[in-house]
Amino acid sequence: MTFQLNKLSVHHAGAATNALALRELDLVVAPGEQIALIGPSGAGKTSLLHTLAAALRPASGSLEILGVQPWQVSSAERHALRTRLFLAPQTPPLPPRQRVVNAVLAGRLPQWSLWTAIRSLFVPLDPRAAWEALGKFNLQDKLYARVDRLSGGERQRCGMARALVSDAEVFLVDEPLSALDPTLALQTIAVLQEEAKARQATLICSLHQVDIARACFPRIIGLRDGKIVFDAARLDVSDNMIAALYQNKDDVPSPFTTIDADGAAVRLHC
């Protein structure tokens, strides 16, 4: 199994209190699965992704990642495990004065020695790999641009290009579409899914765009108040289940549609 959680609870990261972000989760994820996490703000989606990346230590319960219990092994073994995972935060940590080529090749830092990483800052070691990854997001012309010259959407896609140059077996992606229009959003999801499928990697992606989750992902997990409300195949996720998930919340997602040449809204599909 890629992930196995049993009665897992996790505190909020950096919280002054012992409030729980996740509450007694049971979850099994098989290799190569593609899963969308949905739910209102504060549901625990980001906390779950960070927990799966072995970045947050559980308060109780058990966690197994790629056959390893990360908090039962040495820090060196835990670091080795993390090199097999790629966590893409909603706001990619891209130094503003850095060139895009270096920002993308940072996806290989877990596999590089310190000397190799420093050398690549001055002379990028594999600019073609970065160019090819950017090309999948229509950003190849930004290869040598500075990060602070990119738009918000371009920075998000640059962060996704990092994943493509990594050697990760698991992609954990947090809200990758927040700065993208519908067409770019669908393209970005398609690239991530195709890459995951090609390398038989597991993809877990948190989304506020429920329509995209239902159109593109075979399995959908609904989170609310740190608990799993449903875990179902997309065809089994009903409008009533979505309505109940967001009931009495302020961030009920609106339909995320695109527009055809005649100006009419069309149904999303992947």
ROSE-619198 format. One line per 5 residues: number of its first residue (from 0); their letters; for each residue y, x, z of N, C-alpha, C. Coordinates in pm, whole numbers, plus 32768, in hexadecimal, padded with zeros to 4 digits. Layout:
# residues N
NUM	A	Y X Z Y X Z Y X Z; ... .
END
This chain:
# residues 270
0	MTFQL	7F88 8053 8000 8000 8000 8000 807F 8057 8000; 80E6 8025 7FBE 8166 806B 7FC5 81A7 8056 804D; 81AB 7FD9 8079 81E2 7FB9 80FD 8187 7F58 8146; 817D 7F6C 81C9 8137 7F0C 821E 8182 7F01 82A2; 81B8 7E8A 82BD 8204 7E71 8336 81B9 7E0A 8388 .
5	NKLSV	81B2 7E24 840A 816F 7DC7 8465 81C7 7DAF 84E0; 81F8 7D33 84ED 824C 7D0C 855F 82BF 7D6F 8573; 82FF 7D95 8506 8366 7DFD 8509 83EE 7DC4 852F; 842D 7E00 8593 84B5 7DDC 85BA 850B 7E59 85B6; 858A 7E48 858D 85E5 7EBA 857C 866F 7E94 85B0 .
10	HHAGA	86AD 7EEE 85FC 8735 7ED8 862B 8799 7EF2 85BA; 880F 7EB4 85C4 887B 7ED3 8567 88A0 7F66 8573; 88B4 7FA9 8504 88D7 8037 8504 8961 8049 8544; 8968 80A1 85A7 89E8 80C1 85E6 8A25 8054 863B; 89DB 7FE9 8654 8A12 7F7A 86A5 8A18 7FA2 8737 .
15	ATNAL	8A82 7F72 877B 8A92 7F91 8809 8A2F 7F43 885E; 8A01 7ED3 882C 89A2 7E80 8876 8915 7E95 883E; 88B6 7E53 887A 882C 7E5B 884C 8808 7DE6 87F2; 886D 7DAD 87AF 8852 7D3E 8755 87F4 7D6B 86E5; 879A 7D11 86C0 8737 7D31 865A 8769 7D0A 85CF .
20	ALREL	8757 7D66 8570 8775 7D49 84E4 86FC 7D0C 849F; 8684 7D35 84CA 8606 7D02 8494 85AE 7CD8 8508; 8566 7C67 84F6 851B 7C2F 8566 8489 7C14 853F; 8430 7C64 8574 83A0 7C51 856A 8372 7C31 84DA; 8395 7C8A 847F 8371 7C76 83F3 82E1 7CA2 83D9 .
25	DLVVA	829A 7C50 8390 8217 7C74 8358 8227 7C79 82C1; 8204 7CEA 8286 821A 7CFA 81F6 81BB 7D62 81BF; 8182 7D44 814B 812D 7DA3 8104 8160 7DAC 8074; 8174 7E26 8044 81A3 7E3D 7FBB 8142 7E9C 7F78; 810C 7E74 7F07 80AC 7EC5 7EBD 80F4 7F23 7E5E .
30	PGEQI	80B3 7F91 7E36 80F0 7FED 7DD6 8113 7FA7 7D53; 818A 7FC5 7D1F 81B5 7F8F 7C9F 81F1 7F05 7CA4; 81F8 7EC8 7D18 8235 7E42 7D21 82CB 7E4B 7D0A; 8303 7DDC 7CD6 8393 7DCF 7CC4 83C0 7D53 7D10; 8415 7D68 7D74 8438 7D00 7DD4 84CF 7CF4 7DE0 .
35	ALIGP	8502 7C7A 7DE3 858F 7C5F 7E00 859D 7C2E 7E8E; 85FC 7C66 7ED7 8621 7C35 7F5C 869F 7BE3 7F4E; 869C 7B67 7F7C 8713 7B13 7F78 872C 7AD9 8003; 87A4 7AA7 8016 87C9 7A6C 8096 885E 7A7D 80AE; 8895 7A32 810B 8925 7A3B 8125 894C 7AC0 8163 .
40	SGAGK	89CD 7ADC 8164 89FE 7B56 81A3 89D3 7B5A 8234; 89A9 7BD0 8261 897B 7BDF 82EA 88EB 7BB5 82FF; 88A4 7B98 8292 881A 7B6A 829F 87BA 7BDA 82C7; 87E0 7C58 82A9 878A 7CC9 82C9 8757 7D13 824F; 878C 7CF2 81D9 875A 7D31 815D 8770 7DC7 815E .
45	TSLLH	87E9 7DF3 817E 8807 7E82 8180 87B7 7EC8 81ED; 87AC 7E89 8261 875D 7EC5 82CF 86CC 7ED5 82A6; 8695 7E75 825D 860B 7E7F 8231 85FB 7EF3 81CE; 8657 7F01 816F 864D 7F6F 810F 8655 7FF6 8155; 86AF 8002 81B6 86BC 8081 81FF 8641 809D 8255 .
50	TLAAA	8606 8034 8289 858A 8046 82D6 851A 8076 827C; 850F 803B 8204 84A8 8062 81A5 84BF 80F0 8171; 853A 811F 8178 855A 81A7 814F 8548 820C 81C0; 8512 81DE 8231 84FF 8232 82A7 8583 826A 82DA; 85EE 821B 82CA 8671 8243 82FB 8695 81FD 837D .
55	LRPAS	8653 818E 839B 8666 8146 8418 85E1 8142 8463; 85E7 8165 84E1 856C 8166 8533 8555 80DB 856E; 84DE 80A5 8561 84C2 8020 8599 84CF 801E 8631; 84F7 7FAB 8664 84FB 7F97 86F4 8471 7F74 872A; 8423 7F2E 86D7 839B 7F08 86FE 834C 7EE7 8681 .
60	GSLEI	82CA 7EDA 8691 8274 7EBE 861F 824B 7F3D 85D7; 8205 7F2F 8568 81D3 7FA3 851F 8206 7FA3 8490; 8214 801D 8459 8245 8031 83D1 81F3 809F 8390; 81BF 8082 831A 8177 80E7 82CD 81B3 80ED 8241; 81D5 8167 8216 8212 817E 8194 81BB 81E0 8146 .
65	LGVQP	8187 81B3 80D4 8134 8208 8080 80C4 824B 80D0; 808A 81FD 812A 801A 822E 817A 8040 8282 81F2; 80C4 828F 820B 80F4 82E2 827A 8141 828A 82DC; 812B 82A0 835D 817C 8260 83C3 81F0 82C0 83E3; 8266 82A8 83AA 82D0 830E 83AB 8301 8337 8435 .
70	WQVSS	82F5 82DF 8496 8329 8300 851A 82BC 8331 8578; 8246 834B 853E 81D8 8385 858B 81B7 8412 855B; 8209 8448 84FF 81F1 84CE 84C9 8269 8527 84E8; 825E 85A6 84C7 82CB 8605 84E0 8341 85E9 8485; 83B4 8620 84A9 842D 860C 8457 841B 8648 83CD .
75	AERHA	83CF 86B7 83C3 83B7 86F5 8340 8361 8699 82E9; 82FC 865B 8324 82A8 85FF 82D9 82F6 8582 82B1; 834F 8557 8309 83A2 84E2 82EA 8401 8503 8278; 8439 857A 8278 8490 85A3 8209 8442 85A7 8186; 83C9 85DB 818A 8376 85E0 8112 835B 8553 80DD .
80	LRTRL	8347 84F4 8138 8331 846A 810F 83AF 8432 80CC; 8422 8450 8103 84A0 841A 80CC 84BB 844C 803F; 8486 84C2 801B 849A 84F4 7F93 8451 849E 7F2D; 83F5 844B 7F59 83AB 83F3 7EFE 83EF 836A 7EF0; 845C 8358 7F39 84A5 82D9 7F3A 8532 82EF 7F05 .
85	FLAPQ	8567 828D 7EBE 85F3 8295 7E93 863C 821A 7EC6; 869D 8231 7F1F 86EF 81C5 7F55 8777 81C8 7F11; 879A 815C 7ECC 881A 8151 7E87 8872 80EF 7ED3; 88D4 811F 7F20 892D 80C3 7F69 898A 8078 7F0B; 89C5 800D 7F3E 8A1E 7FBB 7EEC 8A94 800D 7EB9 .
90	TPPLP	8ACA 8064 7F0E 8B36 80BE 7EE5 8AFD 814A 7EDE; 8AE2 817D 7E65 8AA2 8201 7E59 8AF9 826E 7E96; 8ABD 82CD 7EDF 8B0A 833A 7F1C 8B2C 83A5 7EB5; 8B90 8387 7E63 8BB6 83E2 7DF7 8C3A 8426 7E19; 8C3B 84AA 7E30 8CB9 84F0 7E4C 8D1D 84DB 7DDA .
95	PRQRV	8D98 84B2 7DF9 8DF6 848A 7D90 8E1B 84F8 7D2D; 8E1E 8576 7D59 8E48 85E3 7D00 8DD1 8621 7CB5; 8D5B 85EE 7CCF 8CE3 8624 7C8F 8CD7 85F0 7BFF; 8C9B 8641 7BA9 8C7E 8615 7B21 8C06 85B8 7B23; 8C04 855B 7AC7 8B98 84F8 7AC2 8B11 853D 7AB1 .
100	VNAVL	8B0A 85A6 7A60 8A8C 85EA 7A49 8A50 861C 7ACC; 8AA5 8651 7B26 8A74 8680 7BA7 8A4E 860C 7C02; 8A9C 85A2 7BF9 8A7E 852D 7C4C 89F6 84F3 7C28; 89D5 84EF 7BA8 8954 84B9 7B7D 88E2 8518 7BA2; 88F5 8599 7B8A 888B 85F9 7BA8 8871 8606 7C3E .
105	AGRLP	88CB 85D0 7C91 88B2 85CE 7D21 8834 857C 7D42; 8807 852C 7CE4 878A 84E5 7CF8 8713 8543 7D06; 8723 85C1 7CDE 86B8 8623 7CEA 86C5 867B 7D66; 872A 8664 7DB8 873E 86B8 7E2E 86C5 86BE 7E8A; 867B 864F 7E9F 8607 8659 7EF8 859E 86BC 7EC8 .
110	QWSLW	8598 86D6 7E46 8534 8732 7E10 8568 87C0 7E02; 85EC 87D3 7E10 8628 8857 7DF9 8637 88A4 7E7B; 8633 8928 7E6F 8658 897E 7EDF 86F0 897E 7EEE; 871F 89B0 7F5F 87B0 89B7 7F75 87F2 8A0D 7F0A; 87B5 8A7E 7EE7 87EF 8AD7 7E83 87F6 8A92 7DFA .
115	TAIRS	878D 8A4C 7DD6 878C 8A05 7D55 87FA 899B 7D51; 880B 8952 7DC0 8872 88E9 7DC6 88FD 8925 7DB7; 8916 8996 7DFB 8999 89D6 7DF2 89B2 8A09 7D64; 894B 8A46 7D29 8959 8A7B 7CA0 897A 8A0D 7C3C; 893B 8998 7C4E 8950 892A 7BF1 89DC 88F0 7BFB .
120	LFVPL	8A1E 8903 7C6F 8AA8 88D4 7C7B 8B04 891E 7C1A; 8AE7 899E 7C01 8B3B 89EF 7BA9 8B0E 89E5 7B18; 8A8A 89E6 7B03 8A53 89D8 7A7B 89E2 8971 7A83; 89FD 88F3 7A5F 8997 888A 7A6A 8913 88B5 7A28; 88A6 88A7 7A71 8826 88DE 7A45 87E4 888E 79D6 .
125	DPRAA	87FC 880D 79D3 87BB 87BC 796C 881B 874E 793D; 8887 8773 78FA 88E7 870F 78CF 88AD 86A9 786E; 8847 86D1 7822 880C 8671 77C4 87C8 85FE 780F; 8784 861D 787D 8745 85B3 78CC 87AE 8551 7901; 8820 8587 792F 888C 8531 795F 88C5 84DE 78EC .
130	WEALG	88D7 851C 7878 890C 84D5 7803 88AE 8464 77D9; 882C 847E 77D8 87CC 8416 77B1 87CB 83A4 7816; 87D3 83C4 7897 87D6 835B 78FD 8855 8307 78F0; 88C6 8348 78DC 8944 82FF 78CA 8940 82AA 784C; 88FE 82DD 77E4 88F7 8293 7766 88B3 820C 7775 .
135	KFNLQ	8855 8201 77D2 8812 8181 77E7 886F 8118 7821; 88E0 8147 7858 8946 80EC 788E 89C6 80EE 783A; 89BC 8124 77C0 8A30 8130 7766 8AA2 8181 77A2; 8A80 81EB 77EB 8AE5 823E 782C 8ADC 82D0 7800; 8A96 82EC 7792 8A82 8377 776B 8B05 83BE 774D .
140	DKLYA	8B6C 8374 7726 8BEE 83B2 7708 8C37 83DD 7787; 8C03 83B8 77FC 8C42 83DC 787C 8C03 8458 78BB; 8BAC 849D 7872 8B5C 850A 78AC 8BB2 8570 78F6; 8C21 8597 78BC 8C73 85FE 78FC 8CF7 85C7 7933; 8CFE 8544 7940 8D74 8506 797E 8D6F 851C 7A15 .
145	RVDRL	8DE1 8511 7A56 8DE4 8516 7AE7 8DC1 848D 7B1F; 8D7C 848D 7B90 8D51 8410 7BCC 8DC7 83B5 7BED; 8E39 83EF 7C18 8EAB 839B 7C3D 8EF0 835D 7BC5; 8EC3 837D 7B4C 8EF9 833D 7AD4 8EA1 82C7 7AA6; 8E37 82AD 7AEE 8DDD 8240 7ACA 8E09 81BD 7B0B .
150	SGGER	8DEA 814F 7AC9 8DFF 80CB 7B07 8D93 80B3 7B6F; 8DA4 8049 7BBE 8D40 8028 7C22 8CB8 800E 7BE6; 8CB5 7FC5 7B77 8C37 7FA9 7B34 8BF6 8026 7AFB; 8C49 8082 7AC7 8C13 80FF 7A91 8BD9 8154 7B01; 8C1A 8153 7B75 8BE3 819E 7BE6 8B5D 8166 7C12 .
155	QRCGM	8B52 80E1 7C13 8AD1 80A6 7C38 8A63 80CF 7BD8; 8A81 80CD 7B56 8A1C 80F2 7AF3 89FE 8188 7AF7; 8A62 81D8 7B1A 8A4B 8267 7B2E 89E7 827B 7BA0; 89F6 822C 7C0A 8997 8233 7C78 890B 820D 7C4E; 88FF 81AD 7BF3 887C 8187 7BC0 8841 81F4 7B68 .
160	ARALV	8896 823C 7B1E 8866 82AA 7ACB 8829 8318 7B22; 885C 8328 7B9B 8820 8387 7BFA 878D 8369 7C11; 876F 82E8 7C1F 86E4 82C1 7C37 868B 82ED 7BC4; 86BE 82E3 7B4B 866D 8300 7AD5 864A 8394 7ACA; 869E 83ED 7AFF 867E 847C 7AF8 862E 84AB 7B70 .
165	SDAEV	861E 8456 7BD3 85D0 847B 7C49 853B 8473 7C2B; 84EB 84A6 7C88 8459 849D 7C7C 8421 8430 7CD6; 8473 83D0 7CFA 844C 836E 7D5F 83D8 8316 7D31; 8385 82F1 7D91 8319 8291 7D7C 8343 8204 7DA4; 83B4 81FC 7DEA 83E6 817C 7E1C 847D 8179 7E09 .
170	FLVDE	84B0 810C 7DCD 8540 80F6 7DC0 8567 8086 7E21; 85C5 80A5 7E7A 85FB 8043 7ED9 868F 8036 7EB8; 86B5 7FC6 7E7D 8739 7FB8 7E41 8785 7F47 7E85; 87FB 7F68 7EB8 884A 7F08 7F07 88C2 7ED6 7EB6; 88BE 7E57 7E8F 892E 7E15 7E4B 8965 7E67 7DD6 .
175	PLSAL	8916 7E81 7D6F 8945 7ED5 7D02 89A1 7E90 7C9F; 89B8 7E0C 7CAE 89FE 7DC1 7C46 8A87 7D8E 7C72; 8AB5 7DB3 7CE9 8B2D 7D75 7D21 8BAA 7D8D 7CCE; 8BB0 7DFC 7C82 8C27 7E1B 7C32 8C0F 7E0A 7B9C; 8BA3 7DC4 7B77 8B7E 7DBA 7AEA 8B8D 7D2C 7AB6 .
180	DPTLA	8BB1 7D21 7A35 8BB4 7C9E 79F6 8B25 7C73 79D7; 8B0F 7BF4 79B2 8A86 7BC3 799E 8A35 7C13 7939; 8A73 7C3B 78CA 8A27 7C84 7864 89FB 7D0C 7899; 8A56 7D57 78D8 8A32 7DD8 7910 89D0 7DCA 7982; 89DB 7D5E 79CE 897E 7D47 7A3D 88F0 7D3A 7A0A .
185	LQTIA	88DC 7CEA 79A2 8857 7CD9 7969 8823 7D5B 792E; 887C 7DA6 78EB 8853 7E26 78B1 8828 7E87 791E; 8873 7E8C 798B 8853 7EE8 79F9 87CD 7EC6 7A38; 87B4 7E46 7A53 8734 7E1D 7A8B 86C3 7E40 7A2B; 86D8 7E29 79AA 8670 7E45 7947 864D 7EDA 7946 .
190	VLQEE	86B2 7F31 794C 8699 7FC1 794C 8649 7FE9 79C8; 8671 7FB7 7A3D 862A 7FD9 7AB7 8599 7FAA 7AB2; 8584 7F31 7A80 84FD 7EFB 7A7A 84A7 7F47 7A16; 84E0 7F6A 79A4 8494 7FB5 793F 846F 8040 7973; 84CC 8081 79B9 84AF 8105 79EF 8444 80FD 7A5B .
195	AKARQ	844E 809B 7AB3 83E9 808A 7B1B 8360 8071 7ADF; 835C 801C 7A7B 82DC 7FFE 7A39 82A2 8079 79F5; 82F8 80C7 79B3 82C9 813C 7969 8288 81A3 79C5; 82C0 81B3 7A3E 8287 8216 7A9A 8231 81D6 7B06; 8216 8154 7AF7 81C4 8108 7B56 81FC 8112 7BE4 .
200	ATLIC	8280 810F 7BEB 82C6 8116 7C6B 82DF 808A 7CA1; 82EF 8082 7D22 8313 8004 7D63 83AA 7FF4 7D61; 83DA 7F7B 7D45 8469 7F5E 7D41 8487 7EE9 7D9E; 84DE 7F00 7DFE 850D 7E95 7E57 85A5 7E95 7E4F; 85DD 7E24 7E2B 866B 7E1A 7E0D 86A9 7DA4 7E57 .
205	SLHQV	8710 7DBD 7EA7 8758 7D4F 7EE7 87C3 7D1B 7E89; 87D0 7C97 7E82 882B 7C58 7E23 8871 7BE0 7E61; 88F0 7BCD 7E3D 8935 7B4F 7E59 892C 7AF1 7DE1; 8906 7B26 7D6E 88FC 7AD5 7CF5 8870 7A94 7CF0; 8866 7A20 7D2D 87E4 79DE 7D3C 87A7 79BC 7CB5 .
210	DIARA	87F9 7994 7C55 87C5 7972 7BD1 8781 79EA 7B8F; 87BA 7A61 7BA0 877D 7AD8 7B68 86FA 7AF7 7BB0; 86F9 7AE8 7C33 867D 7AFD 7C7E 860F 7AA1 7C4C; 8632 7A22 7C37 85CD 79C0 7C0D 85A5 79D2 7B7A; 85FD 7A0A 7B2B 85DD 7A1D 7A9D 858E 7A9D 7A83 .
215	CFPRI	85A5 7B03 7AD5 8574 7B88 7AB1 8507 7BC1 7B0B; 84FA 7B92 7B86 849E 7BD1 7BE3 8425 7B77 7BFD; 83AD 7BAE 7BF4 8335 7B5C 7C09 8320 7B2F 7C99; 835B 7B76 7CF9 834B 7B54 7D85 83D4 7B53 7DC8; 83EE 7AEE 7E17 8471 7ADF 7E59 845B 7ACA 7EEE .
220	IGLRD	84A6 7B16 7F3D 84A3 7B08 7FCF 852B 7AD6 7FFD; 852B 7A68 8044 85A5 7A30 807C 85B4 7A55 810E; 8624 7A98 8130 8640 7AC1 81BA 86B4 7A71 81F2; 86AA 7A51 8272 8718 7A0E 82B8 870C 7A2F 834C; 877C 7A5D 8385 8780 7A7E 8414 8711 7AE0 843B .
225	GKIVF	86F4 7B3F 83E1 8694 7BA7 8401 8603 7B7E 83F6; 85EA 7B07 83C1 8560 7AD6 83B5 8541 7AB4 8324; 84C3 7ABE 8301 8497 7A95 827C 8484 79FE 827B; 84D7 79BB 822B 84CF 7929 821F 8463 7902 81BB; 845D 794A 814D 83F0 7936 80ED 83D3 79B8 80A4 .
230	DAARL	8359 79C4 8073 832B 7A36 8025 82CE 79FA 7FBC; 8303 79ED 7F40 82BA 799D 7EDE 82CD 79D3 7E51; 8270 79AC 7DFA 8281 79C5 7D6B 82FA 7977 7D3A; 833E 79AC 7CD7 83BD 796F 7CAC 83AB 78DE 7C7F; 833B 78C0 7C3F 8326 7838 7C0F 8311 77D6 7C82 .
235	DVSDN	82F4 780B 7CF8 82DF 77B5 7D6E 835E 77A5 7DC1; 83C9 77EC 7D9A 8448 77E2 7DE4 8499 776E 7DAB; 84AC 7707 7DFB 84EF 768E 7DCD 8583 7690 7DF0; 85CE 7635 7DB1 865C 7627 7DD2 866E 7600 7E65; 8614 75AF 7E9A 861C 7587 7F27 8609 75FE 7F84 .
240	MIAAL	85B0 7659 7F5F 859C 76D1 7FB1 8619 7727 7FB1; 865A 7734 7F3E 86D7 7781 7F36 8744 773E 7F88; 8750 76BA 7F7B 87B7 7671 7FC6 87A3 7682 805C; 8726 767B 808A 870B 768A 8118 8729 7717 8148; 8711 777A 80F2 872A 7805 8117 87BD 781E 8133 .
245	YQNKD	8814 77DE 80E5 88A4 77F4 80F1 88EC 7782 813B; 88A4 7725 8173 88E1 76B0 81B2 8941 76DA 8221; 89B8 769D 821E 8A20 76B5 8283 8A53 7745 8286; 8A42 778D 8215 8A78 7814 8209 8AEE 7813 81A8; 8B4B 7871 81BD 8BC5 7874 816B 8BB0 78B4 80E2 .
250	DVPSP	8B47 7904 80D4 8B37 794D 8056 8AC6 7913 8002; 8AC5 788F 7FF2 8A63 7851 7F9A 8A79 7885 7F0D; 8A11 78BD 7ECE 8A25 78F8 7E49 8A40 788E 7DE0; 8A9D 78AD 7D88 8AB5 7854 7D18 8A5A 787C 7CA6; 8A3E 7821 7C48 89E8 7845 7BD7 8A20 78BD 7B8D .
255	FTTID	89CB 791B 7B6D 89F3 7998 7B2B 89C5 798E 7A9C; 8A1B 795D 7A43 89F4 7944 79B8 8A45 799B 795B; 8A19 79A2 78E1 8A64 79E9 787A 8A8F 7985 780F; 8ADD 79AF 77B1 8B19 7956 774F 8AED 797E 76C3; 8AC7 791B 7672 8A9E 793B 75EA 8B16 7941 758D .
260	ADGAA	8AFD 7959 750C 8B6A 796C 74AC 8BC0 78F1 749C; 8B8A 787C 74BB 8BD5 77FF 74AD 8C1D 77D8 752E; 8C15 7830 7593 8C59 7812 760F 8C0B 77B9 766D; 8B8B 77A7 7655 8B3A 7753 76AB 8AE9 77A7 770C; 8AD8 7773 7786 8A87 77BB 77EA 89F5 77B5 77C1 .
265	VRLHC	89AF 7822 77D2 8921 7826 77AE 88CF 7852 7827; 8852 782A 7829 87F8 784A 7897 87D4 78DF 7893; 87D4 791C 7909 87AF 79A8 7912 8719 79B6 7904; 86EE 7A20 78C1 865F 7A3E 78BA 864F 7AD4 78A6; 85DD 7B08 78D1 85C0 7B97 78C2 853E 7BA8 7873 .
END
